[in-house]
C-alpha cells in the first residue's frame, strides 16, 4: 500500500468548540463514493481528524484511509446504516 501524506486537520476539541459533535466519513476512492455520518463522542478532544482517518476502512471496497470532515448538520439527522467502519488497532 502506498503512503499518503495528508495535512493535519483540526482536533475534535476544536470541532466541539464550534458546536459540532458529528463526523462525515467518506471513502477516499472516488469510484466507490460510500459515506456515512457518525458521532465523534467516543474520541477525546486532543485527537485530530487526520489521526483517525487511517483507522477507517470502507466495508464496500476495502479502501483505507477514509476522508473525515466535521458534520455541521450532525444534530439534524440520524446516522443511517454504515458501510465505512473504524478498524481500531488494525493498521494496514
ABEGO torsion letter per residue (X at the ends): XBBBBBBBBBBAAAAAAAGBABBBBBBABAAAGBBBBBBAAABBAABBAAAAAAABBBAAAGBOBBBBBBBAAAAABBBBBBABBBBBGBBX
